[in-house]
Amino acid sequence: MNPSRTKMPRAWQRMLSGRRLDLLSPEPRDIEIEDIAHGLARVARWNGQTKGDHAFSVAQHSLVVTDIFEALWPESTSNERLAALLHDAPEYVIGDLISPFKTAIGLDYKAFELNLLDAIHRRFGVGQLSVAAAAAIKDADTVAAYYEATLLAGFETAEAEMFFGIPKLPRELHSALSVLHPVSAKDAQTQFLSRFEKLSPY
């Protein structure tokens, strides 16, 4: 028997930090925030189908979601805001699959994603979230998607409202989001790391 045929396929990814992350059994010790920021800043939302000179990255999306979450829930804790910032962190290795494709893949993909997110939370000390906090982060994610869809991804307002609802935000944040634009990967990475440092318990 050819040994190459029996060799187990590689399920780990080497990071720029030198860490090797086992995607099937991720260990918190193999997760570094610099790797996450670097990866998310280079993963495009909407499969790259957005306006602007740069892709709208998951890192920038994560910052927008955190801003919206803080506006929707001003009494939120640093732990909850850190969870908002890291809500899409698994995408630094698995990419940003659009929702229709996630649906086509099924629940196994979601379990895989949640397993990696749990390891990320343990690595950075994100405590258990209340049902209300988790729901608020999801709401913030949906509001961000609405603005990204209408301002960057070519959706008509009525179409975006059908998928994401009508966003209800404080006037000042609505004005800020109305000029949403993609930034370079370098800037998105720097901004993501800066926000993480402010929210991290370490």
N, C-alpha and C positions, 0 to 999 in steps of 0.2 A: 504494500500500500504506500502510495506517495505521501510522505510526511506533511507536505504542504496542504494536502487535502484535509488532514485532520486537525491542523492548527486552528485554534480558536481565533475568530476575527477580533481585531483590535477594537476595544470599546472605550479607550481613553484618548484624551486630547492633551497634547503638550501646549502649555501656555508660555507666553513671553517671559514670565517670571521664572520659568523653569519647572513649575509645578506640572504634574500629570494628573488630570482629573478623570477618574473613572466615571463615565456617564451612567453606568448601570448601578453603581454603588458609590455615589459621591461622598467623600469624606470632607468635613469642614476644614481640616488642616490643609487641604489642597486647593482651597479657594482664597484668592487674594482680590481685594477691592480694585487694585490697579488693573488686573486682568479683566474684571467686569467692566470697568469704565472704558478701557481700551476697546473691548469687544462691542459693547452697546453703542459706542460712538461711531462704529463702522457698520452697524446693522441698520438697514433702511426700513422705515415704516412704509406701509402701503406698497410693498414690493418695489419701492423706488419710483412709483408713479406719482410724483409730486412736483410742484413748481419750484423754481429757484435754482441757483447755481450749485447748491449742495443737496445731498439727500437729507431728508428729515429723519434723524436717527432715533433709535429707541432711547438713547441717553437723553436726548433733548425732550422726547415725549415723557420720560420719567420725571424730569424736572417740572414740566407743565402739569402733570398729574399731581405732583406734590404741592404745587402752588394752589391748584384748584381744591385739593383736599383740605389744605389749611384754611382756605376761604370758606368752604362749606362747613368746616368743623373747627372753628378757631380755638376751642378748648382742648383740642387734641394734644397728646403728649409727644415728646421727642421719639419715643418708641414707635408710636403709630405713624408719625411722619416719616421715620426711617423705613417702615414697612411699605409706605406709599412709594418712596423713592426706589425701593428694591422690588416692586411688584412684578416687574418684567425681567428681573435680573437673570433668570435661567436662559434668556435669549442670547446671552453673550457666548453661549456655546451651541445652542440649538437653532438660533436664528428666529426671525419674526415670521412665523407662518400665519397667513391670513386666516380669518375665522372660518371661511368655507372649507379650507383645506383641513383645519383642525377637526371640523365636523366629519369630514370624509374619513379621516384617520380613525376617529373613535375615541373611546374612553382610555385606552391604553396609553395614548399620547398624553392625555391630561394627567394620568397617574405618574408618568415619567417626569413631566414638568413640575408637578407638586413635590415629588421626591427631591428633586434638585433644589427647589425653592426652600424646602425644609432645611436642607444642609446649609444653604446660604444664610438663612435666619439663625441657625445655631452658630455659625461661624462669627456672625457680627452681633450676637446678643439680642436679636429681636425677640421679644417676649410674646406670649400668647395674645392674640388679638380678640377683642370682644366681637360678637356678631355684628354689632352696630358699627364698629370701626372698619371691619372687613367690608361691610356693605357700603360705607362712605367712600372707601378707596375704589370700590367698583364703580360707584356713581361718578367719582372724579375721572376715572378712566373713560367712562362713556361720554362725559362732557368734553374731555380732550379730543376724543375721536370725532365728535361733531364738528369742532372747530378745525381740526386737521382736514376733515373731509371737505368742508365748504371752502376753506381758505387755501388749501394746498393740493387736494386730490381731485378737484374738478366736480364735486357733487353739487347739484342744485339744492337750495335750501329745503324744499319740500321732500326731496329724496333723503337728505340727511335726517330730517325730522322723523321720517318714517322708520329709519333704522336706529337712531340714537335718541329720539325724543327732542323736546325743546329745552335747551339748557336754561337753568335759573341760577344766575350768579350775581354777586354784588356788582354795581355799575362800574366801579374802578377796574375790576378784574376783567369784565366784559370788554372794556376799552383796551386793556393790555393785550388780550387775546386776539382782538380784531386786527392786529398788525403782526400776527404770528409769522415768522419766517425762519427757514432753516439756516443753521450756522455750520461752520466747518467742523470736521471730526475732531480736530485739535481743540477747538473752543468748547465743543460739547463735552469732550472728555474732561477738560479742566473744570468746567462748571459743575459737572456731576461729582467729581472728587471733592470740590469745595463744599458742596451741599452735604455730602456724606460726612465730611469732617465736622461740620456744625451739628449734625444729628447723632453721630456715633457716640455710644456710651463709653468708649475706650479712649 
